Each structure stands twice: as structure tokens, then as C-alpha cells.
Amino acid sequence: MSEPEQISLNYSFAKQWGLVVLDYAKPVRIGIRTDTKQEAILEARRVLSAPISLQKLSHSEFDKALSKTYASSGLEDSAADATRDQGDLYSLADDVPQTEDLLDSDDDAPIIRLINGVIQEAIRLRASDIHIEPHETRLSVRFRIDGVLREILSLPSHLSSVLVSRIKVMARLDIAKKRMPQDGRFSLNLGSQAVDVRISTLPSRFGERVVLRLLNKEQALLGVNELGMSEDMTTVFSKALETPNGIILVTGPTGSGKTTTLYAALSALNEASRNILTVEDPIEYVLDGIGQTQVNNKTGMSFSAGLRAILRQDPDVVMVGEIRDPETASIAVQASLTGHLVLSTVHTNSAVAAITRLRDMGVEKFLLASTVTAIVAQRLVRRLCDDCKQSYIPDSTELKLLGLSGKHVFYKAHGCEKCHNIGYLGRVGLYETLVMDDQLRSLIHDGAREQDMEKYAFREMDTLLQSGAKHVCSGLVSSEEVIKVCRQSGDT
């Protein structure tokens, strides 16, 4: 693929008439849609002034090629333009459509092209978040890629206010409120790729910090079989979802993929015979056929208030974004006792710790024993790049940290062009699943220690550490990543 500056076909022309340059080698290879007209091909040949060869593409293949070709806009050039040409930086009050295609924008204002370039680059690098952070002498732009922040741009500090103001305009926020945090969102298209962007602003000493969370609609919904659980865990989890009532919990720290797991569960349950309602903060993805309610503490719509309200809507399945207070925990338990299947999350480090957490919230032990059906604990670790990972023989200390013995071959990150010299490409989930049986219910009812419950619950199923160790042995992830997220006292 050629560099962005070699692209000779205008994006609007390419999108409308169904042509995209795939390769600039002689003859120039052009991808065409099934509906591309002969006149458009002749015009493309005239513009390119070179012999051409044609490759027919389906509509979906064409859309992907179009996005890939035109998304690699010159981010550095946009930044340089914004820094150099300050005359237009303050002309930011123009409104923008509710949904706009960044690649098709005719607005050449440097600050707008800079924002567009930053978002396009973030999507190209598979970033989940964009951090815009003002400091005393500079403005830092960082991307969170596979859970790790990387600085992408360092801009002059005077660009902070106009950059933030433009983002506020796009998200329909009040640009005059600079001393109060604000939240908003907007939608955009990058070629055929639909992306929701969630905005959060926060006042700081040198200006407002902004975080943009990118929610790719195409990558939002996974099936239960696509989560990355082992075959045994997938079977156990799917069976738990078939129960007509009870509580299924997903635990883990922020950013561990809990929402993705819950959405996969809801998708598996989503059929016309069920009434499924959710209370979320925020609603990250819209699920067709499911009633979703947004938490709004300003109007009194808390998790507990929302849960109490939707229980009067005759639901079969209820999803609560998070159980974070005794009132929500109590209502969730009562809902499961009255014949509802309740899905939710709790912030704990392990599956067994969720039982202790609910106990600390005031839920009686006998109620926990009779209502909780399954608990899934999970983490996300970075996947090694297959093109550049390097093998090595681990020492005894490293093996011991993973609970392994004997001879093994591990892999470590190196870095190449494909993974942008990071050594990692994408992420994979680590899971442990606790499923209730009579013995475990007795242990909970009798107030057993976490260690005793864990010893019984995982006598056959893998713990998080064991799940990670298997991925390390298969060469999928590095031992460093697994040890970092699964360090627990007593693991050997």
C-alpha cells in the first residue's frame, strides 16, 4: 500500500463511484465495486495518468479497502498545520452534523483536520481511548492501545483551549463551562466503519483534560463462543445462562472486559420469548430487542432506583451494570428469588471474593447460597505478535510464579512493523468460572473462608493463573503479562 500522499483519487469520488487504488505498481491496481460504471473507470485512468488493472470487490470488501486506504491520513501534517496556521484556530463555533464521515469532510480548518486526524489514527491503531492532557509547556495526546497508554503527539500548550472547545462542540457540550466536568458523546463514520465516541472532560491546573472513548460498533458484540474461554468454561457458562432464575456475576477490575462478557450473555439470551431489560452507566452499545435504561443520578435514576423500576416491567432477564451498594445488592437478590435471571458485575479480584463482597454489603449467607448461580472472574492480557515473538527457555523462578514445573518454551515480545514495534497485537481474556453446587452452597451458608471455597471450587476448573499459564505455554501471551495481572498471595 502506498503512502497517503500518493493517493490521487478524491475520497468523495472514490466512495460515490466505487473505485479505490489498491497498489501503485505499474499497472496501477484499482479495486472496483460490482456496480462501478465504465465512465468512472475511464475518469480514474485519466486522473492517474497511468495504465490500470482492475480487481472486482464485493461491497463489504470495497468498504474495507476504502477505509484502509483513506484512513491513514497525515496526522503529523495536520498537527503541523494547526501549529503553524493560528488564524483559523478560533473559528470553531460552526455546528457539525449528528453523524459525519470524517473521510468525507471538506472543512480544511487546521484544528478540525487535526482532530479528525487524531481520531482516524486512533482507530487505525485499534486504540480504545484518546487522552488529551494539558501541561505547563505542552499538550500531550496519548492513545490507550491494548490497555497500555502511548504518547502519540506533543503539541504547543496554546492549542489546548481551542482543541477542547471543538471537541465540546462535536459532543454538544457547553463550551463556556470550563470549571466543571462534563460528559457527552457523538457518532461518526470512518468509511464503512461506524464508531461512537464518548467524551469526558475534567478541569485541571493547566486546562481541561479530555478523554475520548472509542466504541467500535462492528467489534462490540461477541458471541459467548468468541470470548476466548476454554471449551469447558464456555459449556459451563452457557449452561448457567439457561437457568430461569438466579444471579450470574462477572468480576474483575476496570477495563477487564466485563461489559463485553455481559453483552455476549445478553445476546445469547436475546429472543422474542424473553423480556430483557438493563440498567447501565453508561449504555455503551445499543442492543436490538433489549430495553436499556441509562443511570442518571441527577434525576434520581440510580442503579437501585432503575432496578426497582424495571422489575415492575415484567422482565424475564435483568442486567444491572454494577452492584456497588447494599440497596442494589438486596434488590438483585430479591429479584432472583422472585423468578428473574439477574446479570451484573462486581469489582473484586477473584470469583470467590465476589461472595465475600456481597456478604460485606449485608446480603445474608443463606440468600447468597440460594441465589448465586455462577461467577466469572476475568482479566485481559496483551497477545504476542505472531510475526516477531521470540522463544526462550524460562528459569525455575519464572516457572514457579506460573505454577509450572518441567521443561517449557516461552515467548517474549520483540517488535516489528506489523505491531508498530510494540511486540503485542490485540488482547486475549483469562477466565475463571465458579459454578454453584450443593457442597459450595453449604460452604457459603456456613460462612467458610475464601481459601476453603476456592480450593473446592477450582479442584477441576482452571483459576485465572492456570488459564494464563496455559496461554503462556501455547505461545499466545508472555509470562510477564500473565504474572502482572494474576499475582496473588499463595500462587506458586
For each residue, the residues with C-beta under 8 A, 3 or more apart:
1: 22 23 68 69 72
2: 6 7 21 23 24
3: 6 72
4: 7 72 73 74
5: 74
6: 2 3 24
7: 2 4 21 69 70
8: 21 47 48
9: 13 14 19 20 21 44 47 48
10: 13 14
11: 14 15 70 103 104
12: 15 16 104
13: 9 10 16 17 19 40 43
14: 9 10 11 17 18 19 20 66 70
15: 11 12 18 66 103 104 191
16: 12 13
17: 13 14 36 37 40 43 44
18: 14 15 32 33 35 36 40 62
19: 9 13 14 30 31 32 33 36 40 41 44
20: 9 14 30 31 57 62 65 66 69
21: 2 7 8 9 24 28 29 30 31 48 69
22: 1 29 30 31 55 65 69
23: 1 2 28 29
24: 2 6 21 28
25: 28 29
26: 50 51
27: 50 51 52 53
28: 21 23 24 25 48 50 51 52 53
29: 21 22 23 25 52 53 54 55
30: 19 20 21 22 41 44 52 53 54 55
31: 19 20 21 22 54 55 56 57 61 62 65
32: 18 19 36 41 54 55 56 57 62
33: 18 19 36 57 59 62
34: 56 57 58 59
35: 18
36: 17 18 19 32 33 40 41
37: 17 40 41
38: 41 42
39: 42 43
40: 13 17 18 19 36 37 43 44
41: 19 30 32 36 37 38 44 45 52 54
42: 38 39 45 46
43: 13 17 39 40 46 47
44: 9 17 19 30 40 41 47 48 52
45: 41 42 48 50 51 52
46: 42 43 49
47: 8 9 43 44
48: 8 9 21 28 44 45 52
49: 46
50: 26 27 28 45
51: 26 27 28 45
52: 27 28 29 30 41 44 45 48
53: 27 28 29 30
54: 29 30 31 32 41
55: 22 29 30 31 32
56: 31 32 34
57: 20 31 32 33 34 61 62 65
58: 34 61 62
59: 33 34 62 63
60: 63 64 192
61: 31 57 58 64 65
62: 18 20 31 32 33 57 58 59 65 66
63: 59 60 66 67 191 192
64: 60 61 67 68 192
65: 20 22 31 57 61 62 68 69
66: 14 15 20 62 63 69 70 191 192
67: 63 64 70 71 103 190 191 192 193
68: 1 64 65 71 72
69: 1 7 20 21 22 65 66 72
70: 7 11 14 66 67 73 103 191
71: 67 68 103 120 123 124 190 191
72: 1 3 4 68 69 120 124
73: 4 70 78 116 117 120 121
74: 4 5 77 78 117
75: 78 79 117 118 120 121 152 153
76: 79 80
77: 74 80 81 117
78: 73 74 75 81 82 110 113 114 116 117 118
79: 75 76 82 83 114 117 153 155
80: 76 77 83 84
81: 77 78 84 85 110 113 114
82: 78 79 85 89 110 111 113 114 155 159
83: 79 80 86 155 156 159
84: 80 81 110
85: 81 82 88 89 110
86: 83 89 158
87:
88: 85 91 109 110 111
89: 82 85 86 92 109 110 111 159 162
90: 162
91: 88 94 109
92: 89 109 111 112 162 165 166 169
93: 169
94: 91 107 169
95: 169
96: 100 169 170 186
97: 100
98: 186 187
99: 186 187 188 189
100: 96 97 104 105 188 189
101: 104 105 188 189 190 191
102: 105 116 119 120 188 189 190
103: 11 15 67 70 71 120 189 190 191
104: 11 12 15 100 101
105: 100 101 102 112 113 116
106:
107: 94 112 113
108: 112 113
109: 88 89 91 92 112 113
110: 78 81 82 84 85 88 89 113 114
111: 82 88 89 92 114 115 159 162 163 166
112: 92 105 107 108 109 115 116 166
113: 78 81 82 105 107 108 109 110 116 117
114: 78 79 81 82 110 111 117 118 163
115: 111 112 118 119 163 166 167 170
116: 73 78 102 105 112 113 119 120
117: 73 74 75 77 78 79 113 114 120 121
118: 75 78 114 115 121 122 130 141 152 153
119: 102 115 116 122 123 130 188 190 195 197 212 214
120: 71 72 73 75 102 103 116 117 123 124 190
121: 73 75 117 118 124 125 143 152
122: 118 119 125 127 130 143 212 214
123: 71 119 120 126 127 190 193 195 214 216
124: 71 72 120 121
125: 121 122 143 145 420
126: 123 145 146 426
127: 122 123 130 143 144 145 214
128: 144 145 147 213 214
129: 143 144 211 212 213 214
130: 118 119 122 127 141 142 143 144 211 212 214
131: 140 141 142 143 144 149 209 210 211
132: 139 140 141 160 163 164 167 209 210 211 212
133: 139 140 141 142 204 209
134: 139 140 157 160 204 206 207 208 209
135: 138 139 140 157 206
136: 157 206
137: 157
138: 135 154 155 156 157
139: 132 133 134 135 154 155 156 157 159 160 163
140: 131 132 133 134 135 151 153 154 155
141: 118 130 131 132 133 151 152 153 154 155
142: 130 131 133 149 150 151 152
143: 121 122 125 127 129 130 131 149 150 152
144: 127 128 129 130 131 147 148 149 150
145: 125 126 127 128 148 150 422
146: 126 382 383 422 424 425 426 427
147: 128 144 255 380 382 427
148: 144 145 382
149: 131 142 143 144
150: 142 143 144 145 422
151: 140 141 142 154
152: 75 118 121 141 142 143
153: 75 79 118 140 141
154: 138 139 140 141 151
155: 79 82 83 138 139 140 141 159 163
156: 83 138 139 159
157: 134 135 136 137 138 139 160 206 207
158: 86 161
159: 82 83 89 111 139 155 156 162 163
160: 132 134 139 157 163 164 206 207 208
161: 158 164 165 207
162: 89 90 92 111 159 165 166
163: 111 114 115 132 139 155 159 160 166 167 210
164: 132 160 161 167 168 201 207 208 210
165: 92 161 162 168 169 175
166: 92 111 112 115 162 163 169 170
167: 115 132 163 164 170 171 199 210 212
168: 164 165 171 173 174 175 182 184 199 201
169: 92 93 94 95 96 165 166 172 173 175
170: 96 115 166 167 186 199
171: 167 168 184 185 186 197 199
172: 169 184 186
173: 168 169 177 182 184 199 201
174: 168 177 182
175: 165 168 169
176:
177: 173 174 180 182
178: 203 208
179: 203
180: 177 203
181: 200 201 202 203
182: 168 173 174 177 199 200 201
183: 198 199 200 201 282
184: 168 171 172 173 198 199
185: 171 196 197 198 199 282
186: 96 98 99 170 171 172 196 197 199
187: 98 99 194 195 196 197
188: 99 100 101 102 119 195 197
189: 99 100 101 102 103 192 193 194 195
190: 67 71 101 102 103 119 120 123 193 195
191: 15 63 66 67 70 71 101 103
192: 60 63 64 66 67 189
193: 67 123 189 190 216 218
194: 187 189 216 217 218
195: 119 123 187 188 189 190 214 215 216 217
196: 185 186 187 214 215 217 284 285
197: 119 171 185 186 187 188 212 213 214 215
198: 183 184 185 212 213 215 282 284
199: 167 168 170 171 173 182 183 184 185 186 210 211 212
200: 181 182 183 210 211 213
201: 164 168 173 181 182 183 208 209 210
202: 181 208 209 210 211
203: 178 179 180 181 208 209
204: 133 134 207 208 209
205:
206: 134 135 136 157 160
207: 134 157 160 161 164 204
208: 134 160 164 178 201 202 203 204
209: 131 132 133 134 201 202 203 204
210: 131 132 163 164 167 199 200 201 202
211: 129 130 131 132 199 200 202
212: 119 122 129 130 132 167 197 198 199
213: 128 129 197 198 200
214: 119 122 123 127 128 129 130 195 196 197
215: 195 196 197 198 220 284 285
216: 123 193 194 195 219 220
217: 194 195 196 220 285
218: 193 194
219: 216
220: 215 216 217 260 263 284 285
221: 263 264 267 285 287
222: 226 227 260 263 264
223: 226 227 264 267 268
224: 227 229 234 237 238 241 264 265 267 268
225: 234
226: 222 223 264
227: 222 223 224 234 260 261 264 429 431
228: 428 429 431
229: 224 233 234 237 429 431 433
230: 233 234 431 462 467 470
231: 234 235
232: 235 236 461
233: 229 230 236 237 431 433 461 462
234: 224 225 227 229 230 231 237 238
235: 231 232 238 239
236: 232 233 239 240 374 433 435 461
237: 224 229 233 234 240 241 265 374 376 433
238: 224 234 235 241 242 268
239: 235 236 242 243
240: 236 237 243 246 248 373 374 435
241: 224 237 238 248 265 268 269 341
242: 238 239
243: 239 240 246 341 373
244: 339 341
245: 336 337 338 339 340 341
246: 240 243 336 341 342 371 372 373
247: 332 333 336 342 343 344 371 372 373
248: 240 241 265 341 342 343 344 373 374 375 376
249: 323 343 344 345 346 354 372 374 375 376
250: 258 261 262 343 344 345 346 375 376 377 378
251: 258 345 346 347 348 349 350 351 353 354 375 376 377 378
252: 256 257 258 345 347 348 349 377 378 379
253: 256 347 349 379
254: 347
255: 147 380
256: 252 253 378 379 380
257: 252 260 261 378 380 429
258: 250 251 252 261 262 345 378
259: 262 263 284 321 345
260: 220 222 227 257 263 264
261: 227 250 257 258 264 265 376 378
262: 250 258 259 265 266 319 343 344 345
263: 220 221 222 259 260 266 267 285 287
264: 221 222 223 224 226 227 260 261 267 268
265: 224 237 241 248 261 262 268 269 343
266: 262 263 269 270 276 278 287 290 317 319 343
267: 221 223 224 263 264 270 287
268: 223 224 238 241 264 265
269: 241 265 266 274 276 317 341
270: 266 267 274 276 287 289 290
271: 274
272: 289
273:
274: 269 270 271 316 317
275: 291 313 314 315 316 317
276: 266 269 270 289 290 291 315 316 317 318 319
277: 290 291 292 293 310 313 315 317 318 319
278: 266 283 287 290 291 292 293 310 318 319 320 321
279: 293 295 303 306 307 310 318 319 320 321
280: 283 284 292 293 294 295 319 321
281: 294 295 303 321 322
282: 183 185 198 294 295
283: 278 280 286 292 293 294
284: 196 198 215 220 259 280
285: 196 215 217 220 221 263
286: 283 292
287: 221 263 266 267 270 278 290 292
288:
289: 270 272 276
290: 266 270 276 277 278 287
291: 275 276 277 278 310 313
292: 277 278 280 283 286 287
293: 277 278 279 280 283 301 306 309 310
294: 280 281 282 283 301
295: 279 280 281 282 301 302 303 306 321
296: 299 300 301
297: 300 301 302
298:
299: 296
300: 296 297 305
301: 293 294 295 296 297 305 306
302: 295 297 305 306 328
303: 279 281 295 306 307 320 321 322 323 324 325 328
304: 307 308 325 327 328 331
305: 300 301 302 308 309
306: 279 293 295 301 302 303 309 310 320
307: 279 303 304 310 311 318 320 328 331 332 335
308: 304 305 311 312 331
309: 293 305 306 312 313
310: 277 278 279 291 293 306 307 313 315 318
311: 307 308 315 318 331 335 340
312: 308 309
313: 275 277 291 309 310
314: 275
315: 275 276 277 310 311 318 340
316: 274 275 276 340 341
317: 266 269 274 275 276 277 340 341 342 343
318: 276 277 278 279 307 310 311 315 332 335 340 341 342 343
319: 262 266 276 277 278 279 280 342 343 344
320: 278 279 303 306 307 323 328 332 342 343 344
321: 259 278 279 280 281 295 303 344 345
322: 281 303 328 344 345 346 347
323: 249 303 320 328 329 332 344 345 346 358 361
324: 303 328 347
325: 303 304 328 329 361
326: 329 330 361 362 363
327: 304 330 331
328: 302 303 304 307 320 322 323 324 325 331 332
329: 323 325 326 332 333 358 361 362 363
330: 326 327 333 334 361 362 363
331: 304 307 308 311 327 328 334 335
332: 247 307 318 320 323 328 329 335 336 342 344
333: 247 329 330 336 337 363 367 368 371
334: 330 331 337 338
335: 307 311 318 331 332 338 340 342
336: 245 246 247 332 333 340 341 342 371
337: 245 333 334 367 370 371
338: 245 334 335
339: 244 245
340: 245 311 315 316 317 318 335 336
341: 241 243 244 245 246 248 269 316 317 318 336
342: 246 247 248 317 318 319 320 332 335 336
343: 247 248 249 250 262 265 266 317 318 319 320
344: 247 248 249 250 262 319 320 321 322 323 332
345: 249 250 251 252 258 259 262 321 322 323
346: 249 250 251 322 323 354 357 358
347: 251 252 253 254 322 324 357
348: 251 252 351 353 354 356 357 377
349: 251 252 253 353 377 488
350: 251 353 354 377 432 450 454 463 464 488
351: 251 348 354 375 376 377 432 433 434 457
352: 355 356 375 434 450 453 454 457
353: 251 348 349 350 356 357 450
354: 249 251 346 348 350 351 357 358 375 377
355: 352 358 359 368 372 375 444 450 453
356: 348 352 353 359 360 450
357: 346 347 348 353 354 360 361
358: 323 329 346 354 355 361 363 368 372
359: 355 356 363 365 368
360: 356 357
361: 323 325 326 329 330 357 358
362: 326 329 330
363: 326 329 330 333 358 359 367 368
364: 367 368
365: 359 368 369 444 445 446 447
366: 369 370 445
367: 333 337 363 364 370 371
368: 333 355 358 359 363 364 365 371 372 444
369: 365 366 372 436 441 442 444 445
370: 337 366 367 441
371: 246 247 333 336 337 367 368
372: 246 247 249 355 358 368 369 375 436 444
373: 240 243 246 247 248 435 436
374: 236 237 240 248 249 433 434 435 436
375: 248 249 250 251 351 352 354 355 372 433 434
376: 237 248 249 250 251 261 351 431 432 433 434
377: 250 251 252 348 349 350 351 354 431 432 433 434 464
378: 250 251 252 256 257 258 261 429 430 431 432 464
379: 252 253 256 429 430 464 468 485 486
380: 147 255 256 257 427 428 429 430 485
381: 427 428 430 468 471 477 481 482 484 485
382: 146 147 148 424 426 427 477 478 481
383: 146 424 425 426 427 428 476 477
384: 389 411 412 413 423 424 425 475 476 477 478
385: 388 389 413 414 415 416 418 419 422 423 424 425
386: 389 425
387: 416 418 419
388: 385 413 414 415 416 418 419 423
389: 384 385 386 411 412 413 414 423 475
390: 411 412 413 414
391: 409 410 411 475
392: 409 410 411 412
393: 407 408 409 410
394: 398 399 408 410 479
395: 398 399
396: 399 400
397: 400 401
398: 394 395 401 402 410 479 483
399: 394 395 396 402 404 405 406 408
400: 396 397 403 404 405 492
401: 397 398 479 483 491 492
402: 398 399 465 468 469 472 479 482 483
403: 400 465 466 469 491 492
404: 399 400 408 469 473
405: 399 400
406: 399
407: 393
408: 393 394 399 404 473
409: 391 392 393 475
410: 391 392 393 394 398 472 473 475 478 479
411: 384 389 390 391 392 475 478
412: 384 389 390 392 423 478 480
413: 384 385 388 389 390 422 423 424 478
414: 385 388 389 390 423
415: 385 388 419 421 422 423
416: 385 387 388 419 421
417: 420 421
418: 385 387 388 425
419: 385 387 388 415 416 422 423 424 425
420: 125 417
421: 415 416 417
422: 145 146 150 385 413 415 419 425
423: 384 385 388 389 412 413 414 415 419
424: 146 382 383 384 385 413 419
425: 146 383 384 385 386 418 419 422
426: 126 146 382 383
427: 146 147 380 381 382 383
428: 228 380 381 383 471 476 477
429: 227 228 229 257 378 379 380
430: 378 379 380 381 464 467 468 471 482 485 486
431: 227 228 229 230 233 376 377 378 462 464 467
432: 350 351 376 377 378 458 461 462 463 464 466 467
433: 229 233 236 237 351 374 375 376 377 461
434: 351 352 374 375 376 377 440 457 458 461
435: 236 240 373 374 457 461
436: 369 372 373 374 440 441
437: 440 441
438: 441 442
439: 442 443 456
440: 434 436 437 443 444 453 456 457
441: 369 370 436 437 438 444 445
442: 369 438 439 445 446
443: 439 440 446 448 452 453 456
444: 355 365 368 369 372 440 441 447 448 453
445: 365 366 369 441 442
446: 365 442 443
447: 365 444
448: 443 444 452 453
449: 452 453
450: 350 352 353 355 356 453 454
451: 454 455 490
452: 443 448 449 455 456
453: 352 355 440 443 444 448 449 450 456 457
454: 350 352 450 451 457 458 463
455: 451 452 458 459
456: 439 440 443 452 453 459
457: 351 352 434 435 440 453 454 461
458: 432 434 454 455 461 462 463 466
459: 455 456
460:
461: 232 233 236 432 433 434 435 457 458
462: 230 233 431 432 458 466 467 470
463: 350 432 454 458 466 467
464: 350 377 378 379 430 431 432 467 468 485 486
465: 402 403 468 469 482 486 488 491
466: 403 432 458 462 463 469 470
467: 230 430 431 432 462 463 464 470 471
468: 379 381 402 430 464 465 471 472 477 481 482 485 486
469: 402 403 404 465 466 472 473 482
470: 230 462 466 467 473 474
471: 381 428 430 467 468 474 476 477 482
472: 402 410 468 469 475 476 477 478 479 482
473: 404 408 410 469 470
474: 470 471
475: 384 389 391 409 410 411 472
476: 383 384 428 471 472
477: 381 382 383 384 428 468 471 472 481 482
478: 382 384 410 411 412 413 472 481 482
479: 394 398 401 402 410 472 482 483
480: 412 483 484
481: 381 382 468 477 478 484 485
482: 381 402 430 465 468 469 471 472 477 478 479 485 486
483: 398 401 402 479 480 486 487
484: 381 480 481 487
485: 379 380 381 430 464 468 481 482
486: 379 430 464 465 468 482 483 491
487: 483 484 491
488: 349 350 465 491
489:
490: 451
491: 401 403 465 486 487 488
492: 400 401 403
